[in-house]
Amino acid sequence: MNIREFKAFFWSFIDGVGSQGSQLIITIMLARLLTPADFGVIGLISVVVYISNVIGNGGLNSSLIRKAKASDDDFTSVFVFNVTLGVVLYAIVFFSSDFLAHFLNLPQAEIYLKVYALSIIFTAFEQIQRVTLTLDLNFRTQAKITLFSVIFSGVVALVLANYGFGVWALIIQTVVLSSVRCVIFWCVIRWQPKGHFNMRLLLEHLNFGYKLLLGNLVDVAYRYMFNLGIGKFYSVTDLGFYNQATKLTEVPSITITAVVRRVNYPIISKLRNNNKCYFGNLINIASYITSVYLPISLWLSFNSHDVISLLLGERWIGASSFLSILAIAFFIVPLSNLFGNILSVEGRTDLYFKIRLGVKLFLAGLFFLIHSYGIFAVLFFIMFATIFEWLVNIIVSYKYFKFPVFKYFKRLFSIVIPVVISSFLVNNYISIDSTIGNLAVKLIASMIVPACILFLLSKEKV
């Protein structure tokens, strides 16, 4: 890895950790001012907006990044499409908000959706600026813009929550975040459509991107299926507990996944003709993820009660059992998502979509069979589902691209076994009277063995 690539990883990591970490801190502060039901409502209405944002991206960003020499016409065509689609999607949400509110069994959600969905338009306007910076591996600028936007919108939300605005504090937070970020991107990057709209070029990008879009759409629909299922089959309070436990586990998961995808994608695109370096890069990244993330996941799982009590307060203590299970489940997600880069770089977006669709439909069917057994059956099912999808991705990568599965598992097991043993001992046999001190010492001690393993592995060639 050269200096430029290292800086890209570093700033992408700062972007992910800074924005997700700041968002987590703000969410923790908001949780002390709002109720689990407030967060449950947001968990339900966010389904519609998140899916719309995925559609608005359309997978065209990856197509632009992948194209060797994208012209001004390429960028302009994709920009026009993104903005047009963003406006259309907002209009659909706006005019269907009454139906959606009744479907969600939340009559008040009609006005919530109309305001919350404004973020779709702002997100559509900033896509080209992000692509431009990603192509230059300039994640420093992205990190600064995102971090400022997250903190600014978080402060606005905290003020509103303190004055009793309830759910509106969370809705306005999202809209302010997307609008401020969009405005800053345009002021800083100063990109303007210089080319002409070209339908042929757009169709070229759509031909590549729509398969990624459909795959990502299936992923998001599947992920938010749990929000809808828990909200409708159980209660918005249970959904609030689920969402907060998910946030605590998703911060490292989403951060790692985003960093790896954004930086690793353009890098491995250049290595696609060198299988040894290509797969060696992926195995190394998987090793780093496991060494850093697994001890954190185990720490969260073993100490879920104290973590929830300390961070969110006693009213959220019901979320601790959610956290103990989901912390393990979400550890697998970044490892699984690594294989999506292989399919994308190889141009097999058709395979990407077929796998996503087949796996998610199978798991969705299982979910509707087991949901009647209670909320904990659902939580353990989520753990099973992440492992199942990971194994499917490994099998596909081996079958179609001759991915070295033996080397991959040999490397992972050399990390997983000592980390699990050391984490079990540390988290069960270290005890300090102070809750904060106890959690801090356990976390630090849990990272000692992984740090040693990483040092040893850094001297080994894959």
Secondary structure, DSSP 4 states (H G I P E B T S, - for coil): --HHHHHHHHHHHHHHHHHHHHHHHHHHHHHTTS-HHHHHHHHHHHHHHHHHHHHHHTTHHHHHHHSTT--HHHHHHHHHHHHHHHHHHHHHHHHTHHHHHHHTT-TTHHHHHHHHTHHHHHHHHTHHHHHHHHHTT-HHHHHHHHHHHHHHHHHHHHHHHHTT-THHHHHHHHHHHHHHHHHHHHHHH-----S---HHHHHHHHHHHHHHHHHHHHHHHHHHHHHHHHHHHT-HHHHHHHHHHHHHHHHHHHHHHHHHHHHHHHHHHHTTT-HHHHHHHHHHHHHHHHHHHHHHHHHHHHTHHHHHHHHT-GGGGGGHHHHHHHHHHTTHHHHHHHHHHHHHHTT-HHHHHHHHHHHHHHHHHHHHHHGGG-HHHHHHHHHHHHHHHHHHHHHHHHHHH---HHHHHHHHHHHHHHHHHHHHHHHHH---SSHHHHHHHHHHHHTHHHHHHHHHHTTS--
